[in-house]
């Protein structure tokens, strides 16, 4: 069965610092991987996705993620965090023949000035 | 192009009542999925509709149902509401260019349901 693990429930960084949010997945075949961000009281906004090809994917707002099959990971990174990046981040895995997504439990990012 | 819209945005109901939530997908999108988000259980998949057919269903009781209309708009219904149904209900749509799935989904702002 598919599953997603986000080991960090809450992360605090200083503005301008680098960021890495961890995501590990479990899926038998090549996964479809996504990162979404959710601001308080809002829906989910897609940051980036990996379907196939280049394992380093670029997203919006300066985010990138790297797919590592050997580690079953899809970590999200940003070189310099802005205060507006404070939000909750969700990693998700999908599969062929369905739009169903399995989400991780989320990582809440807090940014200090 | 307008995004996914959900109505109503907020809803208060009492136990035992039923509720219907509406979702209008992005124009041209043919697939609609529904998710429930709660602090305890996180984001959980409810169901997915494509061309008016339920393509996939999550692990929820039969009190939760949905449908999709010919214009791709979707509704979900919860009957005999329980306190635990209080949640943010999110709708997402995708182009579904083929029936292969795993398309990029775009989420609406959600309907926040409070059951008293």
Interface residues (C-beta under 8 A of the other chain):
Chain A: X32 X34 X36 X42 X43 X44 X45 X46 X49 X51 X90 X92 X94 X95 X96 X97 X98 X99 X100 X101 X102 X103 X104 X105 X106
Chain B: X4 X31 X33 X35 X42 X43 X44 X45 X48 X50 X55 X56 X58 X90 X92 X94 X96 X99 X100 X101 X102 X103 X104 X105 X106 X107 X108 X109 X110
